């Protein structure tokens, strides 16, 4: 279906709104009428002239309201302590860790799209990479806050960093929780560098198209004086490819390290060797689902249909379906290994997971995360943006439920029956979860309004390749 | 390359500046990236060395056509990565083995398998920071102003036009001859770049 260098024939079939390949898959990576000037105009117009002001405000207002809720929830948490959440012993890791794993998983799609697909020469990634990199940054910001808020005394978070302090203490480098600090902060820094490096030439485009003084100055400062010299491009491309290569193992490592937080522990339901690959696949799955959820409305509102083509949506849906099955394989293996181990605690955990207090969460998870995404087998669903939006929404909910099951259900039913207890989230748990979604969406809305959200220079490369007949 | 555009008559020479010190070079504008590539190759063949080219997207063969050396960014990334990895391991070994020795389940103080994740992360972190910094430093960025920005047409260098710039410091640069050489490349415009 995807050829490496596709000069495949493009067929126009009556009744299909887009050209297709001989096998019937959507063919166009970029609309046929795009030119260098048009693509620059279309993308730079958004930060310069802010079209669709009312729709933007309509989305920004609820997002910002949720951000205020987050502020209140965090403020009260700092005042009263983590006791305002539903956590207790044995469920000491409640929503905070569920949200942490969920958000950091969402972040994975950005690096997957911008680094791994770059190295694999998947050109359809070109028009979505900038957007997903921004999504990664914001998701990692949301993720990074949760372990710190969960510390109890977040203001002493710097104890986690290695520095020669007056107490002569050092972090325990043999602990996955310390690895997490390094993994998440490296991930954030590398994603930020990658994002800004790609943004440099595009900020120069916005600078040169700006007509008001302040926009010229601000975008000019952001572009650092970029003038597109051949020497600039040479070093830029070299560094960009290197960062792609460096970020590739990073994508696989970050969620592996997060999964060590669980699998290094002895707890039934956590202590499993399948966790690292299963977490990574789940991360890419939820990340792609979130990209679809964000990009489908944006594509419609800003009329980017000939930049983010049906082919891109179709390919993203295919990746979502493939990773959905990797995750499903993880679920099957967890159940199988619980039985095959013959371990009484593992079997009791699995029975409780499916039929215990949180059994309904487990079956809801199976429905929204495994059953509903099977709709993606249908090409009609994959190429219909509205259907795709709802399938992706279901997968996002599913991945949150999965982390809830792993964290809460495993903890609430461990080795000693005398310790068993049920976790019931309080209003502050929900306020922090929805508040973090508000933070994420607020940042996303600001990004869409003030930055070129599609890589202009890379889109021009696609157009040049089309001119040469290499696309 | 695109020989279909034939000028009816050569453009008149610009009014040459009284103070030739002010002239920095000539800037020729092209419509397509392969025209620029061809122009750069011909300028190099004609003996020009102090040149630059500007384009709104990277053109793979262009630095080579201008005679640029391979980028030094990978070397800095390698050095940074090595420093990050070795430094990271040293930090772990010294703090866990010497400064704060702690017996965890009878494991050796230098328990290297447990040190791998942090070493890996620091390798990637320092290598990436080095690659990014090297990119900026080697490109002499940030450098907010440059004389080429004074040419009004240059605004489109970040949109849809391609430019070849021959510096007046070049050995072979000579106002009239360089101007007529650029004319033979059939550019859309030729402009003088001045330092004001």
Interface residues (C-beta under 8 A of the other chain):
Chain A: X35 X36 X37 X40 X162 X164 X168 X169 X170 X171 X172 X173 X174 X176 X178 X179 X182 X183 X185 X186 X189 X190 X193 X194 X197 X201 X204 X205 X207 X208 X209 X220 X221 X224 X225 X226 X227 X228 X229 X230 X231 X232 X233 X234 X235 X236 X237 X238 X239 X242 X243 X246 X247 X249 X250 X253 X257 X260 X456 X457 X458 X460 X461 X464 X467 X468
Chain B: X32 X33 X34 X40 X52 X53 X54 X55 X56 X57 X58 X59 X62 X63 X66 X68 X71 X72 X73 X74 X77 X81 X91 X92 X95 X96 X99 X100 X102 X104 X107 X111 X114 X115 X117 X118 X120 X121 X122 X124 X125 X127 X128 X129 X131 X132 X134 X135 X136 X138 X139 X141 X142 X143 X144 X145 X146 X148 X149 X154 X155 X156 X157 X158 X159 X160
